[in-house]
Amino acid sequence: ISLTEGSNLMTVGYLYGYAGHQKNVPVILFGKLNLVSHEHWFLSDRAKHDQIREQAFIAQLDTTGGASGSPVMLDPHAVRHMHGQVENWNGGPTVIGVMKAGLKDEILGGGRGLAAVEPGERVFELADLVAKHLIDHGVQTISLTDWRTINTTSQAK
């Protein structure tokens, strides 16, 4: 999948302040991918002390506290832009990353409505590290890389 600026996105997650009376119901937010960058530019609250910058995409997604870790997906029902072409996307919801943080005014000089998204590759790397650790300690599991290979092979048949 080729990610380009302007792609339609959606995320499903917790809306801070709304826990529900009977059950916790997630909200769905829609937006656009504004920047695809693999540079280490984002300075998260947890990394400020060490001045460690992290990778992040920028998405136009109004978000509130509690949304961190929510999946960010290509909107499966929307038309998206790819290489200057407009086409229908029929691939179902495809996770491109997870919500990292809402971008505060001091980060982008008025970045309300924008969010930092942890790129999916980084999430998959973490999942593979966890699987490797579990396998090394005798827990029967499968790495995400192996799962993708199995899944891709079975879809090709």
C-alpha positions as CSV (number, residue, x, y, z in Angstrom):
1,I,0.0,0.0,0.0
2,S,1.4,3.4,-1.0
3,L,0.5,6.1,1.5
4,T,0.1,9.6,0.2
5,E,-0.9,12.9,1.6
6,G,-4.6,13.4,1.1
7,S,-5.6,9.8,1.8
8,N,-8.8,9.4,3.8
9,L,-8.4,8.0,7.3
10,M,-10.4,6.9,10.2
11,T,-9.7,6.0,13.8
12,V,-11.8,4.2,16.4
13,G,-11.2,4.9,20.0
14,Y,-12.1,6.3,23.4
15,L,-13.7,9.8,23.6
16,Y,-12.3,11.4,26.8
17,G,-15.2,12.5,29.0
18,Y,-17.6,10.0,27.6
19,A,-17.5,6.6,29.4
20,G,-21.1,5.8,28.8
21,H,-23.7,4.8,31.4
22,Q,-24.3,1.2,30.5
23,K,-21.1,0.5,28.4
24,N,-18.1,2.2,27.0
25,V,-18.8,2.9,23.3
26,P,-15.9,4.0,21.1
27,V,-16.2,6.9,18.6
28,I,-15.2,6.9,15.0
29,L,-13.3,9.9,13.7
30,F,-12.6,10.6,10.1
31,G,-9.8,12.8,8.6
32,K,-7.0,13.1,6.1
33,L,-3.3,12.1,6.0
34,N,-1.4,15.4,5.9
35,L,2.2,14.3,6.0
36,V,4.0,11.0,5.5
37,S,7.5,11.4,7.0
38,H,10.0,8.9,8.2
39,E,12.2,11.6,9.8
40,H,12.7,11.7,13.5
41,W,11.0,15.1,14.3
42,F,8.4,14.5,16.9
43,L,9.3,15.3,20.5
44,S,6.8,13.4,22.7
45,D,6.1,14.3,26.4
46,R,7.9,11.1,27.5
47,A,11.0,11.8,25.5
48,K,11.4,15.6,26.3
49,H,13.9,15.0,29.1
50,D,16.3,13.2,26.8
51,Q,15.4,15.3,23.7
52,I,14.8,12.0,21.7
53,R,12.9,12.7,18.6
54,E,10.5,10.1,17.1
55,Q,9.0,9.3,13.8
56,A,5.4,10.3,13.2
57,F,2.9,10.9,10.4
58,I,0.6,14.0,10.7
59,A,-3.1,13.4,10.3
60,Q,-6.0,15.8,10.4
61,L,-7.9,13.9,13.1
62,D,-9.6,15.8,16.0
63,T,-8.5,13.7,19.0
64,T,-8.8,13.9,22.8
65,G,-7.0,12.4,25.7
66,G,-7.5,8.7,25.9
67,A,-7.1,8.1,22.1
68,S,-3.4,7.1,22.3
69,G,-2.9,3.7,20.8
70,S,-6.1,3.7,18.8
71,P,-5.7,2.2,15.3
72,V,-5.5,4.7,12.4
73,M,-6.8,3.1,9.2
74,L,-7.3,3.9,5.6
75,D,-11.0,4.6,5.3
76,P,-12.4,1.5,3.6
77,H,-15.4,3.3,2.1
78,A,-13.7,6.4,0.8
79,V,-12.0,7.5,-2.4
80,R,-8.3,8.2,-1.9
81,H,-5.6,9.8,-3.8
82,M,-2.7,7.7,-5.0
83,H,0.1,9.0,-7.3
84,G,-2.2,11.9,-8.4
85,Q,-4.9,9.4,-9.3
86,V,-8.3,9.1,-7.6
87,E,-9.5,5.6,-7.2
88,N,-11.9,3.5,-5.1
89,W,-10.2,1.6,-2.2
90,N,-11.8,-1.8,-1.8
91,G,-9.2,-3.3,0.5
92,G,-11.1,-3.1,3.7
93,P,-9.8,-1.3,6.8
94,T,-6.0,-1.2,6.6
95,V,-4.1,-0.1,9.7
96,I,-1.4,2.4,8.8
97,G,-0.4,3.2,12.4
98,V,-1.7,4.1,15.9
99,M,-2.5,7.4,17.5
100,K,0.5,8.8,19.2
101,A,-0.7,12.3,20.4
102,G,-2.7,15.3,19.5
103,L,-0.4,18.0,18.3
104,K,-0.5,21.0,20.7
105,D,-0.3,24.6,19.6
106,E,3.3,24.9,20.8
107,I,4.4,22.0,18.6
108,L,3.1,23.3,15.2
109,G,2.1,26.9,16.0
110,G,-1.6,26.3,16.0
111,G,-1.9,22.6,15.2
112,R,-5.4,22.1,16.5
113,G,-7.2,19.2,14.9
114,L,-3.9,17.5,14.0
115,A,-2.5,14.3,15.4
116,A,0.8,12.5,15.4
117,V,0.5,8.9,14.2
118,E,3.0,6.2,15.0
119,P,3.8,4.6,11.6
120,G,2.6,1.1,11.2
121,E,6.1,-0.3,10.5
122,R,7.2,0.7,14.0
123,V,4.2,-1.0,15.5
124,F,4.8,-4.2,13.6
125,E,8.5,-4.1,14.6
126,L,7.4,-3.9,18.3
127,A,4.9,-6.8,17.8
128,D,7.7,-8.9,16.2
129,L,10.1,-8.1,19.2
130,V,7.4,-9.2,21.6
131,A,6.7,-12.4,19.7
132,K,10.5,-13.2,19.5
133,H,10.7,-12.7,23.3
134,L,7.8,-15.0,23.9
135,I,9.2,-17.7,21.5
136,D,12.6,-17.4,23.2
137,H,10.9,-18.1,26.5
138,G,9.0,-21.1,25.3
139,V,5.7,-19.5,24.7
140,Q,4.0,-20.9,21.5
141,T,3.2,-17.9,19.3
142,I,3.8,-16.6,15.8
143,S,5.5,-13.4,14.8
144,L,3.6,-10.7,12.8
145,T,6.1,-11.2,9.9
146,D,5.3,-14.9,9.8
147,W,1.6,-14.2,10.1
148,R,1.7,-11.7,7.2
149,T,3.5,-14.3,5.0
150,I,0.9,-17.0,5.8
151,N,-2.0,-14.5,5.3
152,T,-0.6,-13.2,2.0
153,T,0.0,-16.7,0.7
154,S,-3.5,-17.9,1.6
155,Q,-5.1,-14.8,-0.1
156,A,-3.1,-15.4,-3.3
157,K,-4.7,-18.9,-3.7
